[in-house]
Amino acid sequence: MNKEWSEMNKKIQALLGKEATYKDGIELLIKLRNDLFEQITQIVNGYPLQAFYQMPYANADGYHSKTLSYSIWHIFRIEDIVAHTLIAGDEQILMAGDYRKKIGSPIITTGNELKGQEIAEFSKKLDIRVLYEYAKEVMLSTNSLLTNLKYSQMKAKYSDADKKRLIESGCVSPDENARWLIDYWCGKDICGLIKMPFSRHWIMHVEAMLRIKNKLCKIARKGVDPIAYCGFSCNHCFLSEWCGSCRTEYNVCSFATQYEDKRCPNAVCCMEKNIDGCYECSELEDCTKGFYTPDNDGAASAKAQAMFIRKCGKKAFLEVHDKLHERFDFAKTQEILGQDMNEGLKILEREYNK
C-alpha cells in the first residue's frame, strides 16, 4: 500500500475514534479522497479509450486483475449504494441522474459477480467520460454526507430490515461472489463503513489502477524510441512509469496534457515536417514552440539536450543521461542543464567525454 496514503488512512481512523478529533478526521478523509480522485482524473484524461478495457494482469490474484473502467465502476457503485441506500436512505446517484443508460452499463450491481472475460466485455460497453462524471458526482455527494454526519451517529447499527432494503434494491448480485457484501456492510456501524468503502477500499483499487496503467505504458513503450520529439529521455523522466511517450497513444507528458487534444506542439511540428525530432530541425536554437516557449522552465534544458543529440547522436545522449542520473535525480539534472542552452550543451559534452 502507498506509504503516504496508508499513513494518512491510519491517522484518519485514529481521529475518527474520538469526539474531540472527529471533525479533523473527516477533513483529512476528504483530503485523502480528493488526492485519490486526482489519480483517477489523470488516468481518465491521459489515456486512450482502449486502455480502459485492457487486462494486462488478467490471470493475477488481486484487484489489478481487473480493468480501469471496472475499477472506477466498482469503487463508486459500492460507495453510491452504501452512502445513499444504506446510510442516507435516499435515491442513489446512478438512478437520480439516469447514469446507467448514459454510461451504457448492462448492470446496476457492484460488478463483484463478473469474472475474467466478462469484466473486459463489460468494460468495453461503458462510456468512460460519463462514468467519470458519475464517479465525481458520487464522490462529491459522499463528501457532503460525511461533512454533515455527527460523531453521535458513528455507532449507528443496521438491522435485518436494512439488509432487506439492499436485497430489494437489486444493486447487489445474488451471486456468491457478491451477496456477502450485504452482510459485510450491515455488520458494521457508520464509522466502520467510513473506514472501508469510503477510504481503504478506494486506496486498494486506485493502487490497482496505477499498476494497470503502468503495465499498459510499459507495453506501449516496448520497442518505441525512448527519446521524445523535443529531446527529453523518456527512460529518465520522472513520468516514465506514467507515460507511454509522445510517440504512442499513451502520452501523458506534463506538457502535452496542457492541450485539449493532448498533442504537444513540438510533436505536431515534427510530424508535419516529417522529421524524427526537433534535433533534426534547422530552427531549433530559435524555436519558441511548445516546450521551447521562453517562459517554460524546461525550455533551455530541452534545447540543450536536442542540440546534443544533433551533434553526438541518440546513443551518446542516453549514455550521458545514465551517467548523470547516477548522481542526480531528474529534477536536479534538468536544473543543471537548464541554466542556459549553450552551457547545458557543454555540460553534456564534458560528461560524454569523461
C-alpha positions in Angstrom: 0.0 0.0 0.0 1.2 3.5 -0.9 3.0 4.7 2.3 1.7 8.2 2.3 -1.9 7.1 1.7 -1.5 4.3 4.3 -0.2 6.7 7.0 -2.9 9.2 6.2 -5.6 6.5 6.5 -4.2 5.3 9.9 -4.3 8.9 11.1 -7.9 9.3 9.9 -9.0 6.2 11.7 -7.4 7.4 14.9 -9.0 10.8 14.6 -12.5 9.5 13.8 -12.4 7.4 17.0 -12.6 10.4 19.4 -15.2 13.0 19.5 -12.7 15.8 20.1 -10.8 15.0 16.9 -13.7 13.6 14.8 -14.1 16.7 12.6 -10.4 16.8 11.9 -10.7 13.2 10.8 -13.5 14.0 8.4 -11.5 16.9 6.9 -8.4 14.7 6.5 -10.5 11.9 4.9 -11.9 14.3 2.4 -8.4 15.4 1.5 -7.3 11.8 1.1 -10.3 11.2 -1.2 -9.6 14.2 -3.3 -5.9 13.1 -3.6 -7.0 9.7 -4.7 -9.6 11.0 -7.1 -6.9 13.2 -8.7 -5.2 9.9 -9.7 -8.4 8.7 -11.4 -8.7 12.1 -13.1 -5.2 11.9 -14.5 -5.8 8.4 -15.8 -9.2 9.3 -17.5 -7.7 12.5 -19.0 -4.5 10.9 -20.1 -5.1 7.5 -21.6 -6.8 6.3 -24.9 -10.1 4.6 -24.8 -8.7 1.1 -25.3 -6.7 1.4 -22.1 -9.9 1.2 -20.1 -10.9 -2.3 -21.1 -7.4 -3.9 -21.3 -6.5 -6.5 -18.7 -2.7 -6.7 -18.6 -2.9 -8.8 -15.4 -5.8 -10.9 -16.4 -4.7 -14.1 -14.6 -3.3 -12.4 -11.5 -4.7 -12.8 -8.0 -5.7 -9.3 -6.9 -7.6 -6.1 -7.7 -5.1 -5.3 -10.5 -6.5 -8.3 -12.4 -9.5 -6.1 -13.5 -9.7 -3.2 -15.9 -9.5 0.6 -15.4 -13.2 1.0 -16.3 -14.3 -1.8 -14.0 -12.3 -0.4 -11.1 -14.0 3.0 -11.4 -17.4 1.4 -11.7 -16.8 -0.9 -8.7 -15.5 1.8 -6.4 -18.3 4.2 -7.0 -21.2 1.7 -7.2 -20.3 0.5 -3.8 -20.0 4.0 -2.4 -23.3 5.1 -4.1 -25.1 2.1 -2.6 -23.7 2.4 0.9 -23.9 6.2 1.1 -27.5 6.5 -0.2 -29.4 3.3 0.1 -27.9 2.3 3.5 -26.7 5.5 5.3 -28.8 8.3 3.9 -31.8 6.2 2.9 -32.4 8.2 -0.3 -32.0 7.7 -4.0 -28.7 6.6 -5.5 -26.9 8.9 -7.8 -27.0 6.2 -10.5 -30.8 6.3 -10.6 -31.3 10.0 -9.8 -29.0 11.0 -12.7 -30.2 8.2 -15.1 -26.5 7.3 -15.3 -26.9 3.7 -16.1 -28.4 4.5 -19.5 -25.9 7.3 -20.2 -22.9 5.2 -19.2 -24.1 2.2 -21.2 -23.9 -0.3 -18.4 -25.9 -3.5 -18.6 -25.9 -3.9 -14.8 -26.6 -1.8 -11.7 -24.7 -4.0 -9.4 -21.2 -3.6 -7.9 -19.8 -6.0 -10.5 -18.4 -8.5 -8.0 -20.2 -11.3 -9.8 -18.2 -10.7 -13.1 -15.2 -12.8 -13.9 -12.4 -12.9 -16.4 -13.5 -12.0 -19.9 -16.9 -10.9 -18.6 -15.0 -7.9 -17.0 -13.4 -7.0 -20.3 -16.6 -7.2 -22.2 -18.5 -5.2 -19.6 -15.8 -2.6 -19.6 -16.0 -2.1 -23.4 -19.6 -1.1 -23.1 -19.0 1.8 -20.7 -18.7 5.4 -21.8 -15.6 6.3 -19.8 -16.3 10.1 -19.8 -19.8 9.6 -18.5 -18.6 7.0 -16.0 -16.1 9.6 -14.7 -18.9 12.2 -14.4 -20.9 9.7 -12.4 -17.9 8.9 -10.2 -17.2 12.6 -9.5 -20.9 13.2 -8.6 -20.9 10.2 -6.2 -17.6 11.4 -4.6 -18.9 15.0 -4.1 -22.3 13.7 -2.7 -20.5 11.4 -0.2 -18.2 14.3 0.8 -21.3 16.3 1.6 -22.7 13.4 3.5 -19.5 13.0 5.5 -19.4 16.7 6.4 -22.9 16.6 7.8 -22.6 13.3 9.8 -22.2 13.8 13.5 -19.9 11.9 15.9 -23.0 10.8 17.8 -24.1 8.8 14.6 -20.9 6.8 14.3 -22.1 3.8 16.4 -25.4 3.5 14.5 -26.1 -0.2 13.6 -28.1 -1.8 10.8 -30.9 -4.4 11.0 -32.4 -7.2 9.0 -34.8 -4.6 7.6 -31.8 -2.7 6.2 -30.5 -6.0 4.6 -33.9 -6.5 3.1 -33.8 -3.0 1.5 -30.4 -3.7 0.0 -31.6 -7.0 -1.4 -34.8 -5.5 -2.9 -32.8 -2.7 -4.5 -31.2 -5.2 -6.8 -27.9 -3.4 -6.6 -26.1 -6.4 -5.2 -26.0 -9.6 -7.2 -27.2 -12.8 -5.6 -24.0 -14.5 -6.9 -21.9 -15.9 -4.2 -19.0 -13.5 -5.1 -21.3 -10.6 -4.4 -24.0 -11.4 -1.9 -21.6 -11.4 1.1 -21.4 -7.6 0.7 -24.8 -7.1 2.3 -23.9 -9.0 5.5 -20.5 -7.2 5.5 -21.9 -3.7 5.2 -24.7 -4.3 7.7 -22.3 -5.9 10.1 -20.6 -2.5 10.5 -21.6 0.7 12.2 -21.4 4.0 10.3 -17.8 4.6 11.5 -16.8 1.2 10.1 -18.4 2.0 6.7 -16.5 5.3 6.6 -13.2 3.4 7.3 -13.7 0.9 4.4 -15.9 1.7 1.4 -15.2 5.4 1.7 -11.4 5.3 2.3 -9.4 2.0 2.4 -11.5 0.5 -0.5 -10.5 3.5 -2.6 -6.8 3.1 -1.8 -6.7 -0.6 -2.7 -8.5 -0.1 -6.0 -6.7 3.2 -7.0 -3.4 1.4 -6.3 -4.5 -1.4 -8.6 -5.4 1.1 -11.3 -1.9 2.6 -11.1 -0.4 -0.9 -11.5 -2.7 -1.5 -14.6 -1.8 1.8 -16.3 1.9 1.4 -15.5 1.9 -2.0 -17.2 0.0 -0.7 -20.2 2.5 2.1 -20.5 5.4 -0.4 -20.3 3.7 -2.5 -23.0 3.1 0.6 -25.2 6.7 1.7 -24.9 8.2 -1.7 -25.8 10.3 -1.2 -29.0 9.5 2.5 -29.2 12.2 5.2 -29.4 12.8 6.3 -25.8 13.7 9.9 -26.9 10.9 12.4 -27.1 10.4 14.7 -30.1 11.6 17.7 -28.1 14.8 15.9 -26.9 13.9 14.5 -23.5 14.8 11.0 -22.5 11.7 9.1 -21.6 13.8 6.5 -19.8 15.0 9.1 -17.3 11.9 11.3 -17.0 10.0 11.4 -13.7 6.9 10.4 -15.6 8.5 7.3 -17.0 6.0 4.9 -15.3 3.0 7.1 -16.1 3.8 7.9 -19.7 4.0 5.8 -22.8 5.9 8.6 -24.5 4.8 11.1 -27.1 5.4 8.5 -29.7 2.5 6.4 -28.5 -1.2 6.8 -27.7 -0.3 6.6 -24.0 1.2 10.1 -24.0 0.7 11.9 -20.7 3.7 14.2 -21.0 3.2 17.0 -18.5 3.4 19.5 -21.4 1.2 17.7 -23.8 -1.7 17.3 -21.3 -2.0 21.1 -21.2 -3.6 20.9 -24.6 -7.2 19.6 -25.2 -6.1 17.1 -27.9 -3.1 16.1 -25.7 -0.7 16.8 -28.5 2.5 18.7 -27.8 3.2 21.4 -30.4 6.7 20.1 -30.8 5.5 16.6 -31.7 2.9 18.0 -34.1 5.5 20.2 -35.8 7.9 17.3 -36.2 5.2 15.1 -37.7 4.2 17.9 -40.1 7.9 18.4 -41.2 8.3 14.6 -41.3 11.4 14.7 -39.1 12.4 12.4 -36.3 12.6 15.1 -33.7 13.4 18.8 -33.0 17.1 17.8 -33.1 16.8 17.5 -36.9 15.3 21.0 -37.3 17.5 23.9 -38.5 15.3 26.3 -36.5 16.0 24.5 -33.2 18.0 27.3 -31.4 15.5 30.0 -32.2 12.3 27.9 -31.8 9.6 29.1 -29.3 7.0 26.4 -30.0 5.6 24.1 -27.3 8.2 23.0 -24.8 10.5 25.7 -26.1 8.3 28.5 -25.0 10.7 31.0 -23.4 8.9 31.2 -20.1 8.8 27.4 -19.7 11.3 26.3 -17.0 12.4 23.3 -19.1 12.9 25.1 -22.4 16.7 25.7 -22.1 17.4 22.1 -20.8 15.3 20.6 -23.6 17.1 22.6 -26.3 20.5 21.7 -24.8 19.6 18.0 -25.0 18.2 18.3 -28.5 21.4 20.1 -29.6 23.5 17.4 -28.1 21.5 14.7 -29.9 22.0 16.6 -33.2 25.8 16.7 -32.6 26.6 13.4 -30.9 23.6 11.1 -31.6 20.9 9.3 -29.5 23.1 6.5 -28.2 25.6 9.0 -26.8 22.7 11.1 -25.3 21.3 8.1 -23.4 24.8 7.1 -22.2 25.3 10.6 -20.8 21.9 10.6 -19.0 22.8 7.2 -17.5 25.9 8.9 -16.0 24.1 12.0 -14.8 21.3 10.0 -13.2 23.8 8.0 -11.1 24.4 11.3 -9.3 21.3 13.4 -9.7 17.6 12.9 -9.9 15.5 14.0 -12.9 14.7 17.5 -11.5 18.3 18.3 -10.5 19.6 17.1 -13.9 17.2 19.4 -15.7 18.1 22.2 -13.4 21.8 21.8 -14.1 21.2 21.7 -17.9 18.7 24.4 -17.9 20.7 27.4 -16.8 21.5 28.2 -20.5 21.1 26.0 -23.6 24.7 26.5 -24.7 26.1 25.9 -21.3 23.8 22.9 -21.0 25.2 21.5 -24.2 28.8 22.0 -22.9 27.9 20.1 -19.7 26.6 17.2 -21.7 29.6 17.2 -24.0 32.0 17.2 -21.0 30.1 14.4 -19.4 30.2 12.4 -22.6 34.0 12.9 -23.0 34.9 11.8 -19.4 
